[in-house]
Amino acid sequence: MEETKNPTQREEKAASRIEQVITNVPPAITNIPESQDSLPMETDIVYNPLVADTIREAKATEKIIGLDLTGLPIVVDIANINLYSNDEYALARRDGFGASDSSVILGVNPFTTLEELIKQKASTTISADERKIGELVSVRKGLDLEPLIIKKFEQYFKQVTIKPKDMYKMINYPYLKINFDGVTVANEKYVPAEIKVVTMSGERHYATNKAMFNEMEGFKSLPEDVSRKNWSIESKAGYYGIPPYYYTQLQAQMMALDAPFGHLSVLLDKEWRFYSYYIWRDQPVINALITEGYKAWQRVLQLRGETGWIQPTVDPAGLASTSTEPLPSTPNGKDQTESVIQYQPPSHSSKDY
């Protein structure tokens, strides 16, 4: 448990990698400066005043930046995807399978079938059901609380955690796309930090006694790596205490970051407690995702050909102005610039890849 029992070494390792991509982060990473670009968030869900202030504070210090992609098997697919509107984001998702689609591809999603997913990817329109999802209280609450959960993760794990601003795709498997809720660093490697708000009805899908950290008891022993056991995805996910559809989502993110493990951190809505689960990389599941994802994407392309599919136009230019702003220095010491879409005001949409 090096990442939990030796905070001094962990902080030094985290700073050595994160400082490559975060501007002006001091060596003592527990003292994180506020973002100059973030403003306190207004919500349309009623929280008690203390909680509301905490949420706004977390939002104000959220770090939305790009990743250093040196040595990683991914490239930027869509820059600044966090600034897209809900409809633009939904259309952008048509051009590949996101990490949250992995459970459908691998047959462990209880809500969506593979046939439904393929039809959706071949569609050029956004259905009423898709729009309704973004209006669900649970989804809107998740957007409000995501920065707060990331802040709690930083507080307890003493690891700077960023929210990547871009959508990525696998270099060798470009039909697989990735968005991240959060990314942290352990042993000088990027590690996914997936974030979820768990509703009262959703609590039954988690075994909180299997979390490797909780706010009442602190850290526990790391779980056994069961990736090589001849178990089903459902059994592996159950061993770690999480739903199978988030197990595969984390595996897709670990694939993208070449990470040996990942974190799933959750806030239970009912008891307002933070839990974090430690999940080992599962290469057999990743291999299956690559193979089955390719097969499914060929079916999408075939259906597109049959229906005369035309690439949806995602044109934020009508909603935003374009400017050029410097990005933080990369590890090789070179500065980069890129076109940054600036919305007035910025739109907040559900990014559940």
C-alpha positions in Angstrom: 0.0 0.0 0.0 2.8 2.4 -0.9 0.3 5.0 -2.2 -1.5 5.1 1.1 1.1 4.4 3.8 4.0 6.6 2.6 2.4 10.0 1.8 5.8 11.9 1.6 7.1 9.7 -1.3 3.7 9.6 -2.9 3.4 13.4 -2.9 6.9 13.7 -4.4 6.1 11.3 -7.2 2.8 12.9 -7.9 4.3 16.3 -8.1 7.0 15.2 -10.4 4.5 14.1 -13.0 1.6 16.5 -12.4 3.8 19.5 -12.4 4.5 18.8 -16.0 0.9 19.7 -16.9 -0.4 21.9 -14.1 0.8 25.5 -14.0 2.2 26.8 -10.7 1.5 23.8 -8.6 3.8 24.1 -5.5 5.9 21.1 -4.3 3.5 20.8 -1.3 0.6 19.5 -3.3 -1.8 19.7 -0.3 -1.8 23.4 -0.8 -3.5 23.6 -4.2 -4.1 27.1 -5.7 -7.5 28.1 -6.9 -8.1 27.9 -10.7 -8.0 31.4 -12.3 -10.6 30.4 -14.8 -13.2 28.7 -12.6 -16.1 30.6 -11.0 -18.3 29.4 -8.2 -21.0 27.2 -9.6 -24.7 27.9 -9.3 -26.9 24.8 -9.0 -30.6 24.2 -9.6 -30.8 21.5 -6.9 -31.5 22.6 -3.3 -28.8 21.6 -0.9 -28.5 22.8 2.7 -26.4 26.0 2.9 -23.2 24.4 4.3 -23.2 21.7 1.6 -23.9 24.3 -1.2 -20.9 26.4 0.0 -18.7 23.3 0.0 -19.8 22.4 -3.6 -19.1 25.9 -4.8 -15.7 25.9 -3.2 -14.8 22.6 -4.8 -16.0 23.8 -8.2 -13.9 27.0 -7.9 -10.7 24.9 -7.3 -11.4 22.3 -10.0 -8.4 21.8 -12.3 -9.5 21.2 -15.9 -6.5 20.8 -18.1 -4.9 18.5 -20.7 -2.9 15.4 -20.1 0.8 14.8 -21.0 0.3 12.1 -23.6 4.0 11.1 -23.8 4.3 7.4 -24.0 0.5 6.8 -23.7 -1.5 4.8 -26.3 -3.9 7.7 -26.9 -4.2 10.9 -28.8 -6.6 13.8 -28.5 -9.7 13.1 -30.5 -11.8 16.3 -29.6 -10.1 19.2 -27.7 -12.1 21.0 -25.0 -14.9 18.5 -25.0 -15.9 19.9 -21.6 -17.2 23.0 -23.3 -19.6 21.2 -25.6 -23.3 21.6 -25.1 -25.3 18.5 -24.3 -26.5 18.1 -27.9 -23.0 18.6 -29.3 -21.6 16.1 -26.9 -24.2 13.5 -27.7 -23.4 13.9 -31.4 -19.7 13.6 -30.8 -20.3 10.3 -29.0 -21.7 8.9 -32.2 -18.2 8.5 -33.7 -16.9 5.6 -31.5 -17.5 3.7 -28.3 -16.8 5.4 -25.0 -15.7 3.8 -21.8 -19.2 3.7 -20.5 -20.2 1.7 -23.6 -17.8 -1.0 -22.7 -20.3 -2.8 -20.4 -22.8 -2.9 -23.3 -20.2 -4.3 -25.7 -19.2 -7.0 -23.1 -22.8 -7.9 -22.3 -22.9 -6.8 -18.6 -25.1 -3.6 -18.9 -28.6 -4.2 -17.5 -30.0 -1.0 -19.1 -28.9 -1.1 -22.8 -28.5 -3.9 -25.3 -25.8 -4.1 -27.9 -28.4 -3.8 -30.7 -29.7 -0.5 -29.1 -26.2 0.8 -28.9 -25.3 0.0 -32.5 -28.5 1.7 -33.7 -27.7 4.8 -31.6 -24.2 5.0 -33.0 -25.6 4.8 -36.6 -28.1 7.6 -35.9 -27.6 11.2 -36.8 -30.3 12.5 -34.5 -30.6 12.9 -30.7 -33.6 11.0 -29.3 -36.0 12.5 -26.7 -34.8 9.8 -24.3 -31.2 10.9 -24.6 -32.2 14.5 -23.8 -34.3 13.4 -20.9 -31.3 11.6 -19.3 -29.5 14.9 -19.0 -32.4 16.4 -17.0 -32.6 13.6 -14.4 -32.0 14.8 -10.9 -29.4 12.1 -10.4 -27.4 13.2 -13.4 -27.6 16.9 -12.5 -26.6 16.1 -9.0 -23.6 14.1 -10.3 -22.4 17.1 -12.2 -22.7 19.3 -9.2 -20.9 16.9 -6.9 -18.2 15.6 -9.1 -15.7 18.4 -8.1 -16.5 17.8 -4.5 -15.8 14.1 -4.7 -12.5 14.8 -6.5 -11.6 17.2 -3.7 -12.3 14.6 -1.1 -10.1 12.1 -3.0 -7.3 14.7 -3.0 -7.8 15.4 0.7 -7.6 11.8 1.8 -5.1 10.3 -0.7 -2.9 13.4 -0.8 -2.7 13.2 -4.6 -3.4 16.0 -7.0 -6.2 15.0 -9.3 -7.1 16.8 -12.5 -10.1 16.6 -14.8 -8.8 16.2 -18.4 -10.6 18.7 -20.7 -10.3 16.6 -23.9 -11.8 13.5 -25.4 -9.2 10.9 -26.4 -9.0 7.9 -28.7 -6.8 4.8 -28.7 -4.1 5.1 -31.4 -4.3 1.5 -32.5 -8.1 1.1 -31.9 -9.6 4.5 -32.9 -13.1 3.2 -32.5 -12.5 3.3 -28.7 -12.8 6.8 -27.2 -12.2 7.9 -23.6 -13.3 10.7 -21.3 -12.1 10.9 -17.8 -13.9 12.2 -14.6 -10.5 12.5 -13.0 -6.9 11.4 -13.4 -4.3 11.2 -10.6 -0.7 9.9 -10.3 0.7 7.0 -8.4 4.3 5.8 -8.8 4.9 8.3 -11.6 2.1 6.9 -13.7 -1.3 8.3 -14.6 -4.2 6.4 -12.9 -7.9 6.9 -13.6 -10.0 8.3 -10.7 -13.6 7.6 -11.7 -16.3 9.5 -9.8 -19.9 8.6 -9.0 -22.7 9.8 -6.9 -24.7 6.8 -5.6 -28.4 7.4 -5.1 -30.3 5.5 -2.4 -31.7 3.1 -4.9 -28.2 2.5 -6.3 -26.6 1.7 -3.0 -27.6 -2.0 -3.4 -25.1 -2.4 -6.2 -22.2 -1.6 -3.9 -20.6 -3.5 -1.1 -19.3 -0.6 1.1 -17.4 -3.0 3.3 -15.1 -3.8 0.4 -14.0 -0.2 -0.3 -10.3 0.2 0.4 -11.1 3.6 2.0 -14.0 5.2 3.8 -14.3 8.3 5.9 -15.2 6.5 9.1 -12.4 3.8 9.2 -9.7 5.2 6.9 -7.6 2.9 4.7 -7.8 -0.8 4.5 -5.6 -3.5 2.9 -5.5 -3.6 -0.9 -7.8 -6.2 -2.5 -6.3 -9.3 -4.2 -5.7 -9.0 -7.9 -8.3 -11.4 -9.4 -7.8 -10.4 -13.0 -6.3 -13.8 -14.0 -8.9 -15.9 -12.3 -11.4 -17.7 -14.6 -14.3 -15.6 -13.3 -17.0 -13.7 -15.0 -16.9 -10.0 -15.1 -19.9 -9.9 -12.7 -17.9 -12.1 -10.2 -14.8 -9.9 -10.5 -16.8 -6.7 -10.0 -18.6 -8.3 -7.1 -15.3 -9.3 -5.5 -14.2 -5.6 -5.5 -17.7 -4.5 -4.4 -18.8 -2.4 -7.4 -21.2 -2.8 -10.3 -19.9 -4.7 -13.4 -20.7 -1.8 -15.7 -18.3 0.5 -13.8 -15.7 -2.3 -13.6 -15.5 -2.4 -17.4 -15.5 1.4 -17.6 -12.5 1.6 -15.3 -10.7 -1.1 -17.4 -11.2 1.0 -20.5 -9.7 3.9 -18.7 -6.8 1.9 -17.4 -6.2 0.7 -21.0 -6.0 4.3 -22.2 -3.6 5.4 -19.5 -1.6 2.2 -19.4 -2.3 2.1 -15.7 -1.9 -0.9 -13.4 -5.0 -0.1 -11.3 -7.7 2.5 -11.0 -9.9 4.2 -8.4 -13.7 4.3 -8.2 -14.6 7.0 -5.7 -18.3 7.5 -4.7 -20.4 9.7 -2.5 -23.4 8.0 -1.0 -26.3 10.4 -1.3 -28.2 9.0 1.7 -25.5 9.0 4.3 -23.2 11.6 2.6 -20.1 9.5 3.0 -17.1 9.1 0.7 -15.9 5.6 -0.3 -13.1 4.7 -2.6 -12.6 1.3 -4.3 -9.2 0.0 -5.7 -9.5 -2.0 -8.9 -6.7 -3.9 -10.5 -6.1 -3.9 -14.2 -7.8 -6.8 -16.0 -6.0 -7.5 -19.3 -8.3 -10.3 -20.4 -11.3 -7.9 -20.1 -9.3 -5.2 -22.0 -8.5 -7.7 -24.7 -12.1 -8.7 -25.0 -13.2 -5.1 -25.2 -10.8 -4.5 -28.1 -12.0 -7.6 -30.0 -15.7 -7.2 -29.3 -15.5 -3.5 -29.8 -14.1 -4.0 -33.3 -16.8 -6.4 -34.2 -19.5 -4.1 -32.9 -18.0 -1.1 -34.8 -18.0 -3.0 -38.0 -21.8 -3.5 -37.5 -22.2 0.2 -36.9 -20.4 1.0 -40.2 -22.5 -1.6 -42.0 -25.7 -0.1 -40.7 -24.5 3.4 -41.6 -23.9 2.2 -45.1 -27.4 0.8 -45.4 -29.1 3.9 -44.1 -27.1 6.5 -46.1 -25.5 7.8 -42.9 -24.0 11.3 -43.0 -21.5 12.5 -40.4 -23.4 14.8 -37.9 -22.1 18.3 -37.9 -20.8 19.4 -34.5 -20.3 23.2 -35.0 -19.8 25.1 -31.8 -18.6 28.1 -33.8 -22.1 29.4 -33.8 -22.2 29.3 -30.1 -18.6 30.3 -29.2 -15.7 32.4 -30.1 -12.3 31.0 -30.8 -9.1 32.2 -29.2 -5.6 30.9 -28.7 -4.2 30.4 -25.3 -1.0 28.9 -24.1 -1.0 25.5 -22.5 1.3 24.4 -19.6 4.8 23.3 -20.6 5.2 19.7 -21.7 7.9 17.4 -20.2 10.3 18.2 -23.1 10.2 21.9 -22.2 8.2 23.0 -25.2 5.2 25.2 -24.9 2.1 24.4 -26.9 -0.8 26.5 -28.1 -4.2 25.3 -29.3 -7.6 26.7 -30.3 -9.7 27.0 -27.2 -13.5 27.3 -27.5 -14.9 29.8 -25.0 -18.6 29.6 -24.3 -20.5 32.5 -22.7 -21.6 31.2 -20.4 -19.9 27.8 -20.3 -22.3 24.9 -20.6 -22.2 22.0 -18.1 -23.1 18.6 -19.6 -23.0 15.0 -18.5 -19.7 13.4 -19.6 -20.2 9.7 -18.7 -17.7 8.0 -21.0 
